[in-house]
Amino acid sequence: MTPIKSTEYLNHSKRLHRPKTVLDLREYNMIHAAPVEDGRPILTLRFDPHSGALVPRDPNLT
């Protein structure tokens, strides 16, 4: 069995489950792990596929 890249696995067209691109830390009870900016925690993060990191996301945007 040959290994595949994670991007190839995540972008496979026949996958049954697509990962969420927006992560709400309240769903996972991880409010304590939220980054703080201007004294307020950022509870909604977005996955950036280019950098492979979670970046802040405005919860009012869809």
N, C-alpha and C positions, 0 to 999 in steps of 0.2 A: 504494500500500500504506500503510495507516494504522498507526501505532505502537500497541502495546498496553502495558498496565502489566505489570510483572514479576509481581505477585500474580495477575493474570488468567492469565498464561502458566503459572505454577507450579501453579495450582489447576485447570487445564483437565482435564476428566474423561477425555478420549481420549488423554492422554499415555501413551506406552509405558513411559517410564522415570520413576519417582518419585525425587526427590532424597532422600538419606539425612538423617534428622533428627539422628542421632548421628554424630559424626565422631571417629574414633580417629587421633590424629596418628602413631601407630606404623605404620599402614598406608601413610602417605605419606612415611615417613622424615623427619618434621619434629619429632622429639623436642626438638631444640635451640630450636624456636620456641614450645615449650609455656610457658604462664604458670606462675610459681612462687608457691606459697602455703605458708607455714609451712616453707619449705625443701624442699618436695617439688613436683616438676612435676605439673601437671594434664594428663594425656594424653588424656582423653576429654572432648569438648565437645559441647554440644547446641545446635542452631539454634533460636533463639527467634523465631518469625514476627512477634510483636508489636513487638519492638524491632529486628529484622533483624540481630541480633548473635549471636555464639557465646558461650555461657555455660558455666561448668564443670558437668560431669555426673559423678556417681558411676558408675564402670564396673560396679559390681555390680548396679545397677538396670537393669531392662529396660523 
